[in-house]
Each structure stands twice: as C-alpha cells, then as structure tokens.
Amino acid sequence: MWWEDAVVYQIYPRSFQDSDGDGIGDLRGIAQRLDHLVYLGVDAFWLSPIYPSPLADFGYDVSNYTAVDPVFGTLDDFELLVSEAHDRGLKLLLDLVPSHTSIEHLWFREHPDWYIWSPVDGPPNNWKAAFGGSAWSRDEESGRWYLHTFYPEQPDLDWRNPEVVTAMQEVVRFWLDRGVDGFRVDAVNAIVKDAELRNDPPASGRFPFPLVGESAELDHVYSANRPEVTHALAALREAAGDALLVGEVYLPTAECPRYLEHLDLVFAFELLFSPWKAGSLLAAIEPAAALGRVAWVLSNHDFDRLASRVGEENVRAAAELLLTLPGAAFVYQGDELGLPNGPGHHPPYDRAGRDRLRHPMQWDASSAGGFTTGDPWLPPIGPAERNVEAQRAEPGSLLNYYRRLIAQRRELGGGFGFLDSPPGTLSYERDGHVVTIEAA
Ligand code: GLC
C-alpha cells in the first residue's frame, strides 16, 4: 500500500497560506504552496478540519460535514486542490471528526436521538470532559443533559444509533467521491461509550499521556475505549474501502490492536510524549515497532512544538529518528524549519491553550513571513530568523536536512533492529545502515 512507508505532512489550514488577504490561511493558498511539499519529498498531506465550524474548538466542532468553511474557500477550491495535489503525485487526507459535532450542527436539533442524553435530570455519572469539568451539560432548549467528551459546544454522537453510522458513512463517501485518499480519524477511541453509562473508576496513575484538570482523576474505561468500538470502525472501513484510515487513538500502544482490526495505522503517541532520553525513547519505540502499522509522530497541533519540546539542540536528531524508523511518519508544518512555540494570542482563541502551536508558516523574511498580505490571525514568530526561502538556499539548513532524510529513506528496505548502544544514545540498524541518535 502507498502509505506503508509514507511521509505525511500535516497542514493546519488557518496557518499555512492565505490567498485573499484576510489573514487566515485557505485552500487556494495551500494549492499555491504545494511545491514546498514536493521540494520536501513527502508523499501526502493531511488537512486539519476545513468544514464549517463556529470555532469553539477551531474546526474540530463541525457544523456541516459536507461543505467547506467559507473562510477556507469553496468546494470548487477543494476540488482544484485535490487535482493540483494529484498532478504532483501527492495524496490528500482529510480530518474526519466522527465522535462529536458542533452544537450548532443542524443534526443536534433535527435528530436529537443521534446524540447521547442523560436518562435522569442531571449528570448520570462521574464522567469528565477532556478540557475540564463535567462531561454533561444541560441543553437550555430542551432542559435535558447531553454528553460531551470535549468542550460543551461539542455534543457526542451516539454510535449505537444505526442512523448515525449511516450518516457518517455518507460523509466518508462524499469526500471519497471528491478524490480524497484517506482520513485521519479524530478522537477515535472515544466514539463508543459504555451502554450503561457506568462511572469511570478513580485514576490508577498508569495512564501515560497528559490529561487536563479533573479528567486526570479518572481512568477512562467506560467513557471511552469500549470493545464495541470495533463495530463503529468496521462501518467506517466499509465506507472507506481501501482509502487510508489513520486513527488518533489517545492510548498506549498496548491498547491499540483493537483499533488496527479496521484502521490501517494508529499514531505512536508514546513516542510523541517520550522525554528526549535514550531509555525512554527505546521503551516507546519497541512496542510500537513490534505492533507495526503505526504512524510515527513527534508533534501536531495539540501539543508543544517539536523544537520547544526536545530543545533546539535535538531537532536534527529528532528528524533523523522520525524519518528512519520503519513505517509511516507524520511531520507537522513548520517543524522542518525548527519553529518553536509562539506567544499565542491575548485573549486566547483556544481555551485549552493551544494557540501557541498554531502560528503561521514562514515562507520568507518579510514581516508577515509571506503568509498573508493582510493582518495574520496569529503573528509569525521571527520570520527573518526562520523561513523557507532562506533555508532552501542554505545547504546545511534544517529544511534541507529533512529533505535529504526523506530522499534517503526511499532507499531503505524493511530491516530493523535495535543495537547495543552506549548510555545516552539509541542505536538501531535499518536495512544495513546504522542509525545512532544522541539522547542523553
Ligand atoms: C483531537 C484533535 C484536537 C481536538 C479534539 C476534539 O484530539 O486533535 O485538536 O480538540 O480531538 O475534537
């Protein structure tokens, strides 16, 4: 399959390239910059959500699954982007958000039974929302309480209702008909909840990833990750055919096999959250490599940027690791320039504090970095210091390092095995080549 060893570049559409001067990136802007992806040598790109959204969660609160938000353009612009991408041999992945809609989606009023409601007048259990507070809120209009795994503006769909399954299958087919090559499936471990709405037990302390606020006080064994999720995934697969499905499964690797029954890949989040220490990296990589079919990833639009997390001194080693492990690798836009976290915005756009990971791409040294002719929605972070134009011209730049690594991985076969390595280093053999990563 094309994706087995693919490099996929994540585009955050608001922040990639603006084409109409409104300070917000758009689809025509992305089409204008596809040559950057060709220069890097990636196989595919994933667009974070482009659907209409009231922006409570910046696009992850979808109010219409089969349209393009006017801020990004039109369906025609999308079709143009697909054909421009395919002309260059690039595949395109969309972000599928099946677990919840926006509270402003028409479905919430037209099909209330497509959502999960409390059987009592108040929260029926102790479930907590991922961004803090109870996972239950009162709908002022009906007076009933609905479930939301994330913000209150994101009511959860009821995947036990066959009409929801059919509706989401239609969404998948709608975009496949327009030429998309696959989907990154958002929050997929949370799409099916316990039928009896049992209380989540107190946290055992074993969950290895960041959780926010009260959500960290519980083990999410009933509010998410139910065995029945495989039925929902089978339905997505049925609609997707052989299009790529990459799951955002926010769980340790050991819990991922269930998801791989129907998804092609799951993100290797243990690697993303590993401290930059050889022993921790080894512990994160070993089980994921053994599982196979993981998408290696070191950063995305939700967590600290790679350069800020591992430190500037380690960005090259991180790139080498990401791009020499066996299997697909995801690169978040701007990591190839070494962009750090930015200042964000005051007042914040994202209540969970993620603005600072979403600053615009920097194409040249001008004050808006070539991102927009208008006022950028988030400011660029020192475009004179880091930009695509300058790094293309400099053979030893980080951008050209990514480019060389991507070219070299084309020559690598499948062989992979760890080697004994001195403390503070991680060594492995990939198809006869020895890779040594410094991580003291
Ligand atoms: C995923 C997205 C994140 C979003 C959440 C809720 O984790 O990556 O940005 O807030 O789902 O949709």
Boltz pocket constraint, residues with backbone or C-beta under 6 A from the ligand:
constraints:
  - pocket:
      binder: B
      contacts: [[A, 57], [A, 60], [A, 61], [A, 97], [A, 150], [A, 186], [A, 187], [A, 248], [A, 301], [A, 302]]
      max_distance: 6.0
